[in-house]
Amino acid sequence: MSKVTTHRLKATKLVYTLNYLAERSRMNSRMIGQNVAGHRFFSISGCQCSRAPPQRKSTPVVHIPGLEPITYADRMHYVPGLAKPVFPRWERGWHDPHHRLGPKDEEMPLHKEKPCYIFHQRTSVLEGVRQALWLTKSKPIKGLPSHISSLAEDTANQVENQDERVQQAIKHARFWDTTEIRPDRQRFCPVLLEDLLHLCGTIQAKHPALGRRMAAENYSLAACWNRGDDLFQVRGKNGLLLSSASPLPAVAGKEEVASTADHVLETFYPISPTIDLQRTHVYQEKSCTGFREGYPYPHAHTLFLLETGQTPRLGPEQLRAKTIMFAFGNALARAQAFYGTQPQVLEQPVVVQGVATNGRVFQFVVLQLNTTELGTDAGVKNMVWLEEDLSLYDYAKVRPLIKKKVVQVPAGLAGYRADTFKKFLALYLHGVVRCITAISRDAYDAWATGRGAFQLHGISSGDRRVNNNRVATKGSFSPQSSIHCASRRSSGSLLFTGRDLIASICLSSI
């Protein structure tokens, strides 16, 4: 290397050093007198980062009874040794909405001494489902009810080309609705839910009763109840509510409801049941479904909740708890509207379903409100059926995932699971299609020949006796034959698959 080149390199290094020192001096001059605690300058090393100056401790004001402090208020400037004056608050004399201070909590007309614990849209409870079950006094049951599961397995209730159209709905939400490589949940979750609901609505020609439903969004709910010595309330806007003109039939019969009195609620001591709930002294004890009186669809059918990744981000456990709480709030508000606010065991239970999803994993909840006596742990309990963590698909990628030159996940939709949408559709059809699991041949002969009445088991609205004088049959009984029946409440076909057992009967409400 020549001497000229070496000299030029040394000069360049000197210029860079001078520029760095000048920049550092300007930075230090700007930070003089400022609190730089927590500042990290990545252009310099950590050892050269300035330390924050110690914060000044405020001197407490001492009030001596009978003595008036001498201040420098009259001199209009600071005087060492004299106390700082305290001036009265300056009033503008006119109403300024931008600089208005609200009244204190104690001065508000709705202020009460007893606190209220509120569960709202942004609540994330620590104990998840266990805490929600204790707050709602509910007995958990794993899996969906049997008659809803049978609806999911019946091919007669499925959409034409169902799997192909569901995959198209997923691709529309993940690929075709946006140009982003990886869209966020806030974008594709609502689109996917709307597409799935639209797909479920295409079978309205088979089941005209689906036309007596209405979807409502951004409605406000309020339901209040006492649990032990504390007052709780579910309040606020929550998801998309599918309402119906007729209520959902009871899932469990009277005997099964009465047996819940022996169930012992699970506790999570020493953690308080009110943890993570908003505590307030300013509230109003009211029960409101969110709809005016005379609304043609007053009965809640299914509540759809979306986890779009906004703060606070809810995990699967917290999302299930949120679904249980808001389904319970909808059921309680309607029970109090129909039966009054007096705690009691309901003659006709109120059933509300819940579906929660983050765009890929679905949570299904069916809640049956049996009682509004929630003060103590004794007596009849409410019932909650849970179906947890059902994935609709595994991956939906615009570009393939490649590691070490090997394609781990191909581009497009991968890992589609048809059973998840079948259960989604079964919940949607609940209340429209009623399924009877099995009846014996002797029972059918007694019904067809008019020798008496028989018991239908497995019907979604509980056990119901059907008398021969109300049912007219057409056709004759033979193995693997179809016999049509009609009654005042239902119509459909009875399909026989064996000589001694009628396998399944599906009745469509008129």
ABEGO torsion letter per residue (X at the ends): XBAAAAAAAAAAAAAAAAAAAAAAAAAAAAABGBBABGBBBAABBAAABBBBBBBBBBBBBBBBBGBBBBBAAAAGBBBBGBBBBBBBBBBAGBBBAAABBBBBAAABAABBABBBBBBBAABBBAAEAAAAAAAAGBBBBBEBBAAAAAAAABAAABBBGAAAAAAAAAAAAAAAABABABBBAAAAAAAAAAAAAAAAAAAAAABAAAAABBBBBGBBBBBBBBBEABBBBBBEBBEBBBBBABBBBBABBAAAAAAAAABBBBBAOABBAABGBBBBABBBBBBBAGBBBGBABABBABBBBBBAGBOBBBBAAAAAAAAAAAAAAAAAAAAAAAAEABBBBBABBBBBBBBBBAGABBBBBBBBBABABAABABEBBBBBBBBBGBBABABBBABBBBBGGBBABBBEBBGBBAAAAAAAAAAAABGABBBBABBBAAAAAAAAAGAEBBBBBGBAAEBBBBBAAABBBBEBBBBGBBBBBBBAABBEBBBBABAABBABBBBBBX
